[in-house]
Amino acid sequence: MKILIVTDAWEPQVNGVVRTLKMTRRELLALGHEVEVLSPQGWPTLPCPTYPEIRLAWVTRRRLARVIDALAPDCIHLATEGPLGWQARAVLRSRGWPFTTAYHSRFPEYVHARLRLPLAWSYAALRRFHNAGVATLAPTPAIVADLRARGFDHAQVWSRGVDLAMFTPHGERLPRGEAPVFLHVGRLAVEKNVEAFLKLDLPGEKWVAGDGPERARLQKRYPGVRWFGVLDGPTLARLYRTADVVVFPSLTDTFGLVMVEAMACGTPVAAFPVPGPIDVVGDSPGGVLDADLRRACLRALELPRGPVHEHARRYSWQAATEQFVQALQPLGQRSPVRAAA
């Protein structure tokens, strides 16, 4: 089967959406499918407002339709709600072709955090986008339940996995002292709530890996933190193995791949009890959830690493990709969904 994935998020971006799509593509190819990725690469681009390092494609609907026709896919998945996603949606609806969509990020909360746009406005736009498809794939049951409560008609679970060959408890570690190391990995942006971690009174050291628009401000305000920037997979695995606790302060993520990667390396997670951590960690031996993030960090520090790793093994990219494939609908089957344009 030839599968076309349309996404506004792709290389050289480094984030959970890109990692998810790359791993899914790898698994689809292993299953014998042919995969085409239609991304901003090769198109004229403009900087994303408030995220100038992210480039968004500037494309006309007619030109995009020609590209889709040339690729001749059997199934189409719209991974993001950016310019490419919206234009592809318009092309597919004009032809009555079915497609699936994905809800990777709590975009309304992100926009509200940065621009104070009312949540109701953003959710209305997203409902319009996603309800036109045959399935809206979301990463956890809690997120699916939230979407259904907000009027998303076709939400269903598409879980995530972890590369257990790369993220493992066994391997090299970075030099460190005897004091505890609390690590945060992720994009340094206001919606990630990183400062909730950085301002905590914790024993030992705080380490941060990642980049983003908040990095310069946070580095200046917290000079005692060790900053690593963006790391490749093997180096990131060494960092996870070295740390004692990975702290995930986000209140808006839909999943949080870094939590599974950390646990696969045997490193427990400390997080707030919100969607994402509730499903990924919950009351498992993989970490501690608490409305008091400092208390979660200190309790996670006491967890044995063996059971943490075992909990992460339940997350398989193969199983997640099978969920993805089952949701797809061939273009020869006309979609029963005809939401407002």
C-alpha positions as CSV (number, residue, x, y, z in Angstrom):
1,M,0.0,0.0,0.0
2,K,1.3,3.5,-0.9
3,I,0.8,5.9,2.0
4,L,1.2,9.6,1.7
5,I,1.9,11.5,4.9
6,V,1.3,15.3,4.7
7,T,3.1,17.2,7.5
8,D,4.2,20.7,8.3
9,A,6.6,19.3,10.8
10,W,9.7,17.5,9.4
11,E,13.5,17.7,9.3
12,P,15.4,19.7,10.3
13,Q,13.0,20.3,13.1
14,V,13.7,18.2,16.3
15,N,10.6,17.5,18.2
16,G,8.2,14.8,19.2
17,V,6.0,15.1,16.1
18,V,9.0,14.6,13.8
19,R,10.3,11.7,15.8
20,T,6.9,10.1,15.8
21,L,6.5,10.4,12.0
22,K,10.1,9.2,11.3
23,M,9.6,6.1,13.5
24,T,6.2,5.4,12.0
25,R,7.7,5.7,8.5
26,R,10.4,3.3,9.5
27,E,7.9,0.7,10.8
28,L,5.6,1.2,7.7
29,L,8.5,0.4,5.4
30,A,9.4,-2.7,7.5
31,L,5.8,-3.8,7.1
32,G,6.2,-3.6,3.3
33,H,4.3,-0.4,2.6
34,E,5.6,2.4,0.4
35,V,5.7,5.8,2.2
36,E,5.8,9.3,0.7
37,V,6.3,12.3,3.0
38,L,5.0,15.6,1.7
39,S,6.7,18.3,3.9
40,P,7.9,21.9,3.6
41,Q,11.1,20.6,2.1
42,G,11.2,21.7,-1.5
43,W,8.6,24.4,-1.2
44,P,9.0,28.2,-0.7
45,T,8.7,28.8,3.1
46,L,7.9,31.5,5.6
47,P,8.9,31.7,9.3
48,C,6.3,30.5,11.7
49,P,4.9,33.4,13.8
50,T,6.7,33.3,17.3
51,Y,8.8,30.3,16.1
52,P,10.9,31.8,13.3
53,E,13.2,28.8,13.3
54,I,10.3,26.7,12.1
55,R,9.6,27.2,8.4
56,L,6.0,26.8,7.0
57,A,5.4,25.9,3.3
58,W,3.9,28.5,1.0
59,V,1.9,26.5,-1.5
60,T,-1.2,26.9,-3.7
61,R,-4.0,24.4,-3.6
62,R,-3.7,23.7,-7.4
63,R,0.0,23.0,-7.2
64,L,-0.4,20.7,-4.2
65,A,-3.2,18.8,-6.0
66,R,-0.8,18.2,-8.9
67,V,1.9,16.8,-6.5
68,I,-0.6,14.5,-4.8
69,D,-1.8,13.2,-8.2
70,A,1.8,12.6,-9.3
71,L,2.5,10.6,-6.1
72,A,-0.7,8.5,-6.7
73,P,-1.1,7.3,-3.1
74,D,-3.6,4.7,-1.9
75,C,-4.2,6.3,1.5
76,I,-3.5,9.8,2.9
77,H,-2.8,10.9,6.4
78,L,-2.7,14.6,7.4
79,A,-0.3,14.8,10.3
80,T,-0.5,18.5,11.1
81,E,-2.9,21.4,11.0
82,G,-0.5,23.8,9.3
83,P,-0.6,25.3,5.8
84,L,0.2,22.0,4.1
85,G,-2.4,20.2,6.2
86,W,-5.2,22.7,5.5
87,Q,-4.5,22.9,1.7
88,A,-4.3,19.1,1.4
89,R,-7.6,18.9,3.4
90,A,-9.2,21.2,0.8
91,V,-8.0,19.2,-2.1
92,L,-9.2,15.9,-0.6
93,R,-12.6,17.2,0.4
94,S,-13.1,18.6,-3.1
95,R,-12.7,15.1,-4.4
96,G,-14.6,13.3,-1.7
97,W,-11.4,11.4,-0.8
98,P,-11.1,10.0,2.8
99,F,-8.2,10.8,5.0
100,T,-7.0,10.5,8.6
101,T,-5.7,13.2,10.7
102,A,-3.5,13.3,13.9
103,Y,-3.7,15.4,17.0
104,H,-0.1,15.6,18.2
105,S,-0.1,18.8,20.2
106,R,-2.6,20.7,22.4
107,F,-2.3,23.6,20.0
108,P,-5.1,25.7,21.5
109,E,-3.3,25.7,24.8
110,Y,0.0,26.6,23.1
111,V,-1.6,29.5,21.3
112,H,-3.3,30.7,24.4
113,A,0.0,30.6,26.4
114,R,1.7,32.7,23.7
115,L,-1.0,35.0,22.3
116,R,-3.8,34.7,24.9
117,L,-6.2,33.7,22.0
118,P,-9.4,32.2,23.6
119,L,-9.3,28.4,23.7
120,A,-12.8,28.2,22.2
121,W,-11.7,29.9,19.0
122,S,-8.7,27.5,18.5
123,Y,-10.8,24.4,19.3
124,A,-13.5,25.5,16.8
125,A,-10.9,25.7,14.1
126,L,-9.4,22.3,15.0
127,R,-12.8,20.7,15.1
128,R,-13.4,21.9,11.6
129,F,-10.1,20.5,10.4
130,H,-10.3,17.1,12.1
131,N,-14.0,16.3,11.8
132,A,-13.6,16.3,8.0
133,G,-11.5,13.2,8.2
134,V,-12.5,9.6,8.9
135,A,-10.4,9.3,12.1
136,T,-8.5,11.7,14.4
137,L,-5.6,9.8,15.8
138,A,-4.5,10.9,19.3
139,P,-1.8,9.4,21.5
140,T,-3.5,8.5,24.7
141,P,-7.0,7.5,26.0
142,A,-7.1,10.6,28.2
143,I,-6.6,12.9,25.1
144,V,-9.1,10.9,23.1
145,A,-11.7,11.4,25.9
146,D,-10.9,15.1,26.0
147,L,-11.3,15.5,22.3
148,R,-14.6,13.6,22.2
149,A,-15.9,15.8,25.0
150,R,-14.9,18.9,22.9
151,G,-16.9,17.7,19.9
152,F,-14.2,15.8,17.9
153,D,-16.4,13.1,16.3
154,H,-13.8,10.5,15.2
155,A,-11.0,10.5,17.9
156,Q,-9.3,7.2,18.5
157,V,-6.0,6.1,20.0
158,W,-2.7,6.0,18.0
159,S,-0.1,5.3,20.7
160,R,3.6,5.9,20.6
161,G,6.7,3.7,21.1
162,V,10.3,3.8,22.0
163,D,13.5,2.6,20.2
164,L,14.5,0.0,22.8
165,A,17.8,-0.7,20.9
166,M,18.9,2.9,21.4
167,F,17.3,3.8,24.7
168,T,18.5,1.2,27.0
169,P,19.9,1.1,30.6
170,H,23.1,-0.5,29.3
171,G,25.8,1.7,27.8
172,E,28.0,4.7,28.3
173,R,27.2,7.5,30.8
174,L,28.5,11.1,31.0
175,P,30.9,12.1,33.8
176,R,29.1,13.4,36.9
177,G,29.5,13.9,40.6
178,E,27.9,12.2,43.5
179,A,25.0,14.7,43.9
180,P,21.6,13.8,42.3
181,V,21.0,14.9,38.7
182,F,17.6,16.1,37.7
183,L,17.2,16.3,33.9
184,H,14.7,18.0,31.6
185,V,14.6,17.2,27.9
186,G,12.4,19.1,25.5
187,R,11.7,22.2,23.6
188,L,12.4,25.4,25.5
189,A,9.2,27.3,25.0
190,V,6.7,29.0,27.3
191,E,4.0,26.3,26.8
192,K,6.4,23.6,28.0
193,N,6.4,25.1,31.5
194,V,10.2,24.5,31.9
195,E,10.5,27.2,34.5
196,A,8.3,25.2,36.9
197,F,11.3,22.7,37.0
198,L,14.1,25.3,37.0
199,K,12.8,27.2,40.0
200,L,12.4,24.1,42.2
201,D,14.6,23.8,45.4
202,L,16.2,20.5,44.7
203,P,19.4,18.8,45.9
204,G,22.1,18.2,43.4
205,E,22.2,19.5,39.9
206,K,19.7,20.5,37.2
207,W,20.5,19.6,33.6
208,V,18.6,20.7,30.5
209,A,18.8,19.3,26.9
210,G,16.9,21.1,24.1
211,D,16.5,24.4,22.4
212,G,13.8,26.9,21.6
213,P,12.8,30.5,21.9
214,E,13.0,30.6,25.7
215,R,16.6,29.3,25.9
216,A,18.5,32.6,26.1
217,R,16.2,34.0,28.8
218,L,16.2,30.8,30.9
219,Q,20.0,30.5,30.6
220,K,20.5,34.0,31.8
221,R,18.1,33.6,34.7
222,Y,19.3,30.2,35.8
223,P,23.1,30.3,35.4
224,G,23.6,27.3,37.7
225,V,21.9,24.9,35.3
226,R,23.9,22.8,32.9
227,W,22.7,23.3,29.4
228,F,23.3,20.8,26.6
229,G,21.4,22.0,23.6
230,V,20.0,19.7,21.0
231,L,21.5,16.2,21.0
232,D,21.4,13.2,18.7
233,G,19.8,10.0,19.7
234,P,22.9,8.1,21.1
235,T,24.1,11.1,23.0
236,L,20.6,11.7,24.4
237,A,20.5,8.1,25.6
238,R,23.7,8.6,27.4
239,L,22.3,11.7,29.1
240,Y,19.1,9.8,30.2
241,R,21.2,7.0,31.6
242,T,23.4,9.5,33.5
243,A,20.5,11.3,35.2
244,D,18.7,10.2,38.3
245,V,15.3,11.7,37.5
246,V,13.8,13.1,34.3
247,V,11.5,16.0,35.1
248,F,8.5,16.6,32.8
249,P,6.8,19.8,33.8
250,S,4.5,20.3,30.8
251,L,0.8,20.8,31.4
252,T,-0.1,20.7,27.7
253,D,1.7,17.8,26.0
254,T,-0.5,15.0,24.5
255,F,2.0,12.3,25.2
256,G,5.6,13.2,26.0
257,L,8.0,10.8,24.1
258,V,10.9,11.9,26.3
259,M,9.2,10.2,29.3
260,V,9.2,6.8,27.5
261,E,12.7,7.3,26.3
262,A,13.9,8.2,29.8
263,M,12.1,5.2,31.4
264,A,13.6,2.9,28.7
265,C,17.0,4.0,30.0
266,G,15.9,3.1,33.5
267,T,15.5,6.7,34.6
268,P,12.3,7.5,36.5
269,V,10.0,10.4,35.6
270,A,8.6,13.2,37.8
271,A,5.6,15.0,36.4
272,F,2.3,16.7,37.1
273,P,-0.9,14.5,37.1
274,V,-2.2,15.8,33.8
275,P,-3.1,14.1,30.4
276,G,0.1,12.7,28.9
277,P,1.8,11.7,32.1
278,I,-1.4,10.2,33.5
279,D,-1.4,7.7,30.6
280,V,2.3,7.2,30.1
281,V,3.3,7.0,33.8
282,G,0.2,6.9,35.8
283,D,0.6,4.8,39.0
284,S,3.2,2.6,37.4
285,P,6.7,2.0,38.8
286,G,8.0,4.2,36.0
287,G,7.8,7.5,37.9
288,V,5.8,9.7,40.3
289,L,3.0,12.1,39.5
290,D,2.2,14.8,42.0
291,A,0.6,18.3,41.9
292,D,3.7,19.3,44.0
293,L,6.5,18.8,41.4
294,R,9.2,19.0,44.0
295,R,7.7,16.2,45.9
296,A,7.4,14.1,42.8
297,C,11.1,14.7,42.0
298,L,12.2,13.6,45.5
299,R,10.0,10.5,45.5
300,A,11.1,9.6,42.0
301,L,14.7,9.8,43.2
302,E,14.0,6.7,45.4
303,L,12.6,4.5,42.7
304,P,14.6,1.4,41.6
305,R,15.7,1.6,37.9
306,G,14.9,-2.0,36.9
307,P,11.1,-1.7,37.2
308,V,11.2,1.7,35.4
309,H,12.8,0.1,32.4
310,E,10.3,-2.8,32.4
311,H,7.4,-0.3,32.3
312,A,8.8,1.4,29.2
313,R,9.0,-2.0,27.3
314,R,5.2,-1.9,26.9
315,Y,5.6,0.9,24.3
316,S,6.3,-0.6,20.9
317,W,6.5,1.3,17.6
318,Q,5.4,-1.8,15.8
319,A,2.1,-1.9,17.8
320,A,1.6,1.8,17.5
321,T,2.1,1.6,13.7
322,E,-0.4,-1.2,13.4
323,Q,-3.0,1.2,15.0
324,F,-2.0,3.8,12.5
325,V,-2.5,1.4,9.5
326,Q,-5.8,0.1,10.8
327,A,-7.2,3.7,10.8
328,L,-6.3,4.4,7.2
329,Q,-9.0,4.2,4.5
330,P,-8.2,3.7,0.8
331,L,-9.0,6.6,-1.5
332,G,-11.3,4.3,-3.5
333,Q,-13.7,4.3,-0.5
334,R,-15.6,7.6,-0.4
335,S,-15.7,9.2,3.0
336,P,-19.0,9.2,4.8
337,V,-17.9,12.4,6.6
338,R,-19.0,15.6,5.1
339,A,-18.3,18.3,7.7
340,A,-18.7,22.0,6.9
341,A,-15.9,23.2,4.6
